[in-house]
Amino acid sequence: MEIINFENKEIRTIESGGQTWYSVIDVIGAITEANNPNRYWSDLKAKLKGEVFQPYENIVRLKLKASDGKMRETDCATRETLLRLIQSVPSPNAEPFKLWLANAGEQNIQETENPALLFDKMVDAYREQGRTEDWIHARIRALMTRKKLTATWKERDIKGTDYAVLTDLIHSGTFDMSTRDHKDYKGLDPKDSLRENMSDLELVFTTLSETLTREMTERLDAMGFEQNKDVAKEAGEQTGESRKRLEKKTGISVVSKFKWLKGR
């Protein structure tokens, strides 16, 4: 079993029959931030029974390690099935997840599900939400930067909750507040995505801090959690200093109460 990371959410995967299978419950939890992903998945399965796509025909139960350390049978799906399944999940994180999934897998996607088409669909979904072109470009850049950073961490023996700890170190240094405090400052609910509710400037500085983290990690050849923790802290603080200089010179506050989900 292997754990991969999307937006600080852990997703269990396992190799079986020459394919990578993803925990459906983990994916549901990652893109919906539902308080009870198991219940959400149970309700979604019931809803899909009458549709052409039958989840029971495409999903298998495989043993994955649960939070208590025990191996338990878990509903799992291939990447192709997930790409079809999450079309039925109303969430602002659905399109970003599809783009991430399309680029994260081990095999090519058929033409009807290729990354370019998913990219276009994600952009269209953001436009339908009323988001500006500048914001869309900043968000996409942030997504791709994040993917590169987590891939670098994975190569350097970062696992499980280490991703969230390192991310919070970068964030705290950049914005002088933790990700949780940043959510509270914006008045977001726990289930809301912070990055989906960042302003253009917040996204720019998030991208800058994570780009700097990746480049410093590679230059210093940081390995393991402790070394990468030092790099994340330093990169966050350096980006934070840049933010403060900008704010002092322009009088513009980078950290804002701006949010998309609840309106401006």
C-alpha positions in Angstrom: 0.0 0.0 0.0 1.2 3.5 -0.7 -0.2 6.9 0.4 -0.3 9.8 -2.0 -1.3 13.4 -1.2 -3.8 15.8 -2.7 -4.2 19.2 -1.1 -2.9 17.9 2.2 -5.4 15.0 2.1 -4.0 11.4 2.2 -5.3 8.9 -0.3 -4.4 5.2 0.1 -3.5 3.3 -3.1 -2.6 -0.3 -3.8 -1.2 -2.2 -6.8 -3.3 -5.1 -7.9 -3.7 -6.9 -11.2 -1.2 -4.6 -12.9 -3.2 -1.5 -12.0 -3.2 1.2 -9.3 -6.4 1.2 -7.2 -7.4 4.2 -5.1 -9.5 4.2 -1.9 -12.8 5.7 -2.9 -13.6 6.8 0.6 -10.3 8.8 0.7 -11.0 10.4 -2.6 -14.5 11.4 -1.5 -13.0 12.9 1.7 -10.4 14.8 -0.2 -12.6 16.5 -2.7 -15.7 17.1 -0.6 -14.2 17.4 2.9 -17.4 15.7 4.1 -17.6 15.1 7.8 -18.6 11.5 7.1 -17.1 10.3 3.8 -18.4 6.8 4.4 -22.0 8.1 4.6 -21.4 10.4 1.6 -20.2 7.4 -0.5 -23.1 5.2 0.7 -25.6 7.8 -0.4 -23.8 8.4 -3.7 -23.8 4.6 -4.5 -27.5 4.6 -3.9 -28.0 7.6 -6.2 -25.9 6.0 -9.0 -27.8 2.7 -9.0 -30.3 4.0 -11.5 -27.7 5.5 -13.8 -25.7 3.9 -16.7 -22.6 3.9 -14.7 -22.9 1.1 -12.1 -20.3 1.5 -9.4 -20.6 -2.1 -8.2 -19.4 -3.3 -11.6 -16.3 -1.1 -11.6 -15.3 -1.0 -7.9 -13.6 -3.8 -6.0 -12.9 -4.3 -2.3 -9.2 -4.6 -1.4 -7.5 -4.7 1.9 -5.9 -1.4 3.0 -4.4 -0.3 6.3 -7.0 1.7 8.3 -6.2 4.5 10.8 -6.1 1.9 13.6 -3.4 0.0 11.8 -5.5 -3.0 10.9 -6.0 -4.2 7.3 -9.7 -3.7 6.3 -11.5 -4.3 3.0 -12.1 -1.0 1.3 -13.9 0.1 -1.8 -11.3 0.9 -4.4 -11.4 2.1 -8.0 -9.0 2.6 -10.9 -8.1 6.1 -12.1 -10.5 5.7 -15.1 -13.4 4.8 -12.8 -12.6 7.6 -10.5 -12.6 10.1 -13.4 -16.1 9.0 -14.2 -17.3 8.7 -10.6 -16.4 12.2 -9.5 -18.4 13.7 -12.3 -21.3 13.0 -9.9 -19.7 14.8 -7.0 -20.7 18.5 -6.7 -17.5 20.1 -5.3 -15.2 22.9 -6.4 -12.3 20.5 -5.8 -13.6 18.0 -8.3 -12.0 19.5 -11.4 -8.7 20.3 -9.8 -8.6 16.7 -8.6 -9.3 15.3 -12.0 -6.4 17.4 -13.5 -4.2 16.2 -10.6 -5.3 12.6 -11.1 -4.7 12.7 -14.8 -1.1 13.8 -14.3 -0.4 11.5 -11.3 -1.2 8.1 -12.7 1.0 5.4 -14.0 -0.6 4.9 -17.5 -1.8 7.1 -20.3 -5.4 8.2 -20.3 -7.6 7.7 -23.4 -8.1 10.7 -25.6 -11.6 11.4 -24.2 -10.0 11.8 -20.7 -6.6 13.3 -21.5 -5.1 16.1 -19.4 -5.7 18.8 -22.0 -9.4 18.2 -22.0 -9.5 18.0 -18.2 -7.6 21.2 -18.0 -10.1 23.0 -20.3 -13.0 21.6 -18.3 -11.5 22.8 -15.1 -11.1 26.3 -16.6 -14.7 26.3 -17.8 -15.9 25.2 -14.4 -14.1 28.1 -12.7 -15.5 30.5 -15.3 -19.0 29.3 -14.6 -18.4 30.1 -10.9 -17.6 33.7 -11.9 -13.9 33.5 -11.2 -11.7 36.0 -13.0 -9.1 35.0 -15.7 -6.3 36.2 -13.5 -7.5 34.1 -10.6 -7.9 31.0 -12.8 -4.4 31.4 -14.1 -3.0 31.9 -10.6 -4.9 28.8 -9.2 -3.7 26.5 -12.0 -0.1 27.6 -11.5 -0.5 27.0 -7.8 -1.9 23.5 -8.5 1.0 22.5 -10.8 3.6 24.0 -8.4 2.0 22.0 -5.5 2.1 18.8 -7.5 5.8 19.3 -8.3 6.6 19.9 -4.6 4.7 16.9 -3.3 6.5 14.7 -5.9 9.8 16.1 -4.7 8.9 15.3 -1.1 7.8 11.8 -2.0 11.2 11.1 -3.5 12.8 12.3 -0.2 11.0 10.0 2.1 8.2 12.3 3.2 5.2 10.3 4.3 1.7 10.5 5.8 1.0 13.5 8.0 4.5 14.9 7.2 3.0 16.6 4.1 0.5 18.6 6.2 3.2 19.6 8.8 5.6 20.8 6.2 2.8 22.7 4.3 1.8 24.4 7.5 5.4 25.4 8.2 5.6 27.0 4.7 2.2 28.7 5.1 3.0 30.1 8.6 6.2 31.6 7.5 4.6 33.1 4.4 1.5 34.6 5.9 2.3 34.8 9.7 -0.6 32.5 10.4 -1.3 28.7 10.2 -3.6 27.3 7.6 -6.3 26.9 10.2 -6.0 30.5 11.4 -6.1 31.6 7.8 -9.4 29.8 7.3 -10.8 31.4 10.5 -9.6 34.8 9.3 -11.6 34.4 6.1 -14.6 33.1 8.0 -14.5 29.7 6.2 -16.2 26.6 7.4 -13.8 23.6 8.3 -15.0 21.8 5.1 -14.2 24.7 2.8 -11.0 24.7 0.8 -8.6 27.5 1.8 -6.8 27.6 -1.6 -10.1 27.7 -3.5 -10.9 30.8 -1.5 -7.5 32.6 -1.8 -7.2 36.0 -3.5 -4.9 36.4 -6.5 -2.1 37.7 -4.3 -2.4 34.9 -1.8 -2.2 32.4 -4.6 0.9 34.1 -6.0 2.7 34.0 -2.7 1.6 30.4 -2.1 3.1 29.5 -5.4 6.3 31.5 -4.7 6.8 29.9 -1.3 6.3 26.3 -2.6 8.5 26.9 -5.7 11.2 28.2 -3.4 10.8 25.2 -1.1 11.2 22.8 -3.9 14.3 24.5 -5.4 15.9 24.8 -1.9 15.1 21.1 -1.2 16.8 20.0 -4.4 19.8 22.3 -4.0 20.4 21.3 -0.4 19.5 17.6 -1.2 17.3 17.5 1.9 16.3 14.0 2.9 13.8 12.8 5.5 11.4 14.8 7.6 13.8 16.8 9.8 15.9 18.2 7.0 12.8 19.0 4.9 11.3 20.7 8.0 14.2 23.1 8.2 13.9 23.8 4.4 10.2 24.4 4.6 10.6 26.8 7.6 13.4 28.8 5.9 11.5 29.0 2.5 8.4 30.2 4.3 10.2 32.8 6.3 12.0 34.1 3.2 8.7 34.4 1.3 7.2 36.1 4.3 9.9 38.7 4.3 9.1 39.4 0.6 5.4 39.7 1.4 6.1 42.2 4.2 8.4 44.3 2.0 5.6 44.5 -0.6 3.0 45.4 1.9 5.2 48.1 3.5 6.0 49.6 0.1 2.5 49.5 -1.5 0.2 49.6 1.6 -1.6 46.6 0.1 -2.3 43.7 2.5 -1.6 40.3 0.9 -3.7 38.4 3.5 -7.3 39.2 2.9 -10.8 38.2 4.0 -11.6 37.5 0.3 -13.5 34.3 -0.3 -15.3 32.7 -3.3 -17.6 30.1 -1.7 -19.5 32.6 0.5 -19.2 35.6 -1.9 -16.8 38.5 -1.6 
